[in-house]
Amino acid sequence: MALITEEMDLEKEYSPSRWSTRFNSAEEVLQNHVAVVTSASETAVNNVPHKLEIEYGATPGQKLDILGTDLPDDAPIMVFVHGGYWQEMSRESSRYPALPLYRSRIKTIVVGYDLCPAATLPEIVSQVQKAAKFVFEYAEKMGSRGIYFTGHSAGAHLVAKLLSNADFLDNVPGTHRLQGAFLVSGIYELRELVHTSINDAVQLPQEWAIPLSPQFDCFTHLQVRRMRIYILAGQNDSPTFKKQSREFFELLQNTCLIQNMFLEIKDDMDHFDIVECIAKDDNYLKNLLVYDVRKHL
């Protein structure tokens, strides 16, 4: 993939809040997002039986939450990995998908991880892999009928890096239960990001950009799994975010010959409400998941 020309404003392209049309300023977009997901996360905890702060590693961020603990052992599981450019947001404010999914008898596992600059991006990728190992082993023990991963923004990057790891998927118990992934407004190519203020906290060296970009990974090992991958972005995402979603879709569908692939640019949605909406009972993301569960499980 060619880099965007220097004439393009990279700072704006990689600032999702500057492309929303719902508020008068980027700051208002961010404030609203934090308020919406925090409130919905509190509602979920107050209404869904749960077990919180389960440690999967030694550092403070390496914890996960299971919501829907009273559902049948074989209930499907949706694993949610939050965004925030690997430096913002939290597990505590990312429980908001749980209540609508619980009403559809789907468990939610929310993954936390250490944030930059306390952790490096390779360390975060490794932590999410460790959390996934915990999830797969838990699902194997419980006899879950299927596991789905959902990542938003930087969380979509982390899920994509997980899916690219053939050795991990081939050797961890329970990975045969992996059914699908939902990659929402993700970032899959990091070379340009190194030259923006986002990298002030991430501190990603230029030479690490390609190895840490899912766009340059191999996914041919997913063919035999017949899993479904849904790549989604908002009409009011930046042109760069939409372009990255399209090009990652093309990589998976064409180069890697994965057929169970779906790409959609959601009308009238931006980088934030495209995922905020999952806190509502009638939302496209929950409906996609429920449809997939009913069709394949």
N, C-alpha and C positions, 0 to 999 in steps of 0.2 A: 504494500500500500504506500503510495507517495505521501510525503509529508505535506501538510497545508502550506501554502506559500507564505512568505514572511509578511506579505501585505495584510494577511488576515490577523485580526485582533485575538490572539490566543487566550489572553486573559478573559475576554468576554466569552469566547467559545467554551471555555472550561468553567464558566460561572453559571450554573443552571438557573439560579434564582433571577438572573438578569433577562431571562427569556419568557418568564411567566407573564401572562396578561391579566392575572386576577387581582393584582394589587398595584399600588402606585410606585413601590420601590422594592428593590431586591431584599432589603432588610425586612420589610413586612412579610415577604414570601417566606423567609426563613423563620421568622418569629411565629407565623401562623402554623408552619409545618411542625415545629417543636411543640407548640401548644396542642395541636390536633392529636399527634401521635402519643404525647405524654398522657393526655386526658383519656384517650381510648385504651391505652395500656393499663392505666389504673382501673378503668371499668372492667377490663378483661380479668385482671387479678381478683377483683371483688366478686366476679360472677362465675369463674371457671376454676374447678378444683385443680390444684397445682402443687408442684414441688420446685422451689426456686433455689438459685445459687448453688447448683451442683458443680463441684469442681472437676474439671477434666485435665487440669494442669496446675503447675505450682505457683504461677504468677497471679496477681489480683484480677486481671481481666479474663482469665481462663475459667469461666463459669458459664453454665447454660441453665435454662429454665424449661421445665416440662409442664405444659398446660393441657388439661384434659386427662388427668391421671385416673379418673373414675371410668373412663371409656373402656370398652373391651380390650383385652390384651392384643388382639389382632387388628385393632383400629389402624387405618392409614396414618402416616406421620408426615407433616409438613415442617421442614426445617427452614427457619428464617435467618438470613444473615444481613445485618443492617449496613447501610452506607455511611456517608460522611467523610469521604476522601481519606479513609483509614485514620482519621484524626479527630472526628467528632461523632456525635450520637452515642448511643449506649444500648446495652441489653435491656436495661430497665425501661427505656422509652420505646422499645421495639416489640412489645408484647401485644400490640394492637391487632394483629391478624387473628388472635386466638378465639375470640368470642364467636364471630360468624362461623369459623371452622368447627368449633366445638358443637354448635347447633347442627352442623352437618356430620357430626360424629367423626371428626378428624382431629387428632392430637396436633399440637403445635410445640415445637422445640425451638427456642430462641437462643442463638449462639452469641456469646460475648467474646471479645478478644482485646488484648492490650492495644493501645492507640499510639500512633506516632506523635511526638518523636521518642517517647519512652521505648517503643519497639520499632524495629525496622520492618519494611514491607516484607522481605523474605521471612522474618520471624512471624508476622501475622499470617502469611500464607501457610506456614507450618502449623500454627495454632489452629486454624480452621480445619486443616487436615486432621489434627489430633481430635478436635471436637467431632468431626465426621466419623472417625473411628469409634468414638464413644457411642454415637447415635446408631451406627450400623450394628455394633455389638448389643446395644440395648434392644434394637428392633429384632435381632436374631433371638435373643432371650425371650422376648415377649411374643414372638411369632407374628409380627406385624405383616399385614398383607401387602404393604408397599410404602416406599419412602420417596418423598419429593423434596427437592431443594429449591428455595426461592431466595434470590439475592437482589437487592436494590442498589443501583449505582455502583459504588465501590464494592458493595456486597455481591453484585453480579460478577464483578471481576474475580472475587475470591471463590465463588462457586465455579466459575469457568476454569480457574486454575486447578481446582479439585478434580473436575471432570477430565482434565487433560492428563492426570497422573495415572497412567496405565498400571504401574507396579502397585500402587495403592489399591486400586479397584480390583486388581486380580488377586490380592493376597489378604485382604481384610475380611473376616467373617461377616456375612450379612449383606455384602454389597450386591448380591443377586436380587435383593429386594428393591433396588433402585429402579424407580419407574419413570421419573421425569424431572425436569428442571424448568424453572421460570426465571428468566434473566430480564430484569426490569430496568430500563434506562441505564444500561451498563456501560462501563468503559473497558475496552479490550485492547487498546494500543496506547502505550505510555510514553513514546518517544517525545511527543510535543509537550506533554504534561511536565516534563523535567524543566522546561523553560518558563514555567508559570509560578506564581506565588504559592500555589498549592504545594510545591516542592520545598517550601521553606520549612515545613514541619516534617514532610515525608523524607526529605534528604536522600532522594534516590539518585545514585550516580548514573551518568549517561550510559555507561557500559552495562548497567543492569536493566535498562528499559526494555530491550528486546527479550531477554530471558524471562522477564516478569510479565510479558504481554501475551494473553491468550491468543491473540491474532496470529502469533508465530508458533503456536503449539500444534501438536499432532493429536487428532481425535479419532483416528481410524479404529482404535480399539473399542469405540462405542458402538460400532456397527452390529456386533454380535449381541449386544444387550437389548437392542430394539427399544430403547427408551425414547421418550418424547422430549423435545426441547422447544420451549416457547420463548422467542425473543421479542420483547416489547419495548416500545419507546413512545414518548408523547409527541403529538403534533407540535407542541410548544416547548419541546426540548431544543437545544441549540442544533444548528446544522451539523456540527461535528459529532454530537452524540447520536443523532439519527444516522449519520454516515457510518459511524462505528458499528451500530447495530446491524445495518444492512450488510456491511462487509464481513462481519463475524458470521452472520447467517449464510452468506455465500461461501465462506470457508467451510462451514460444517456441511452444507448441503451439496456443494459441488466438489471441492477438493477432497473432502473426506467421505463423500458418497453416503452421507447420513440422510435418510429419506423422511424420517419422522420429525420434520422440522417445520416450525411455524414462525412467521414474522408478521408483526402488525404494528403500525404506527397509529396510536390511539387518537382519534379525533378530539379536539378541544381539551386535551389533557397536557399538563406540563410535567416537569421532572418530579414534582412532589405529589400532586393530587393523583397521579397515576398509581401511587402506592398507598396514599392516605385512604383511598376509597375502600381498601380491604377491611377497614374497621366497620363498614356498613354491611348489613345483612345481604343486600342485593348488589353485588359488585362483580365486575367482569373477572377478576382474578380468582375469587372463590368459586365462581361459576365454572371457570375453566378447569379448576382442580377437581371439583365435584363431577364434572362431565368426564374427565379422564379416569377418575376412580370408578365411576359406574360402568364405563366402557371396557376398562382393562382389568379391573380387580374382581 
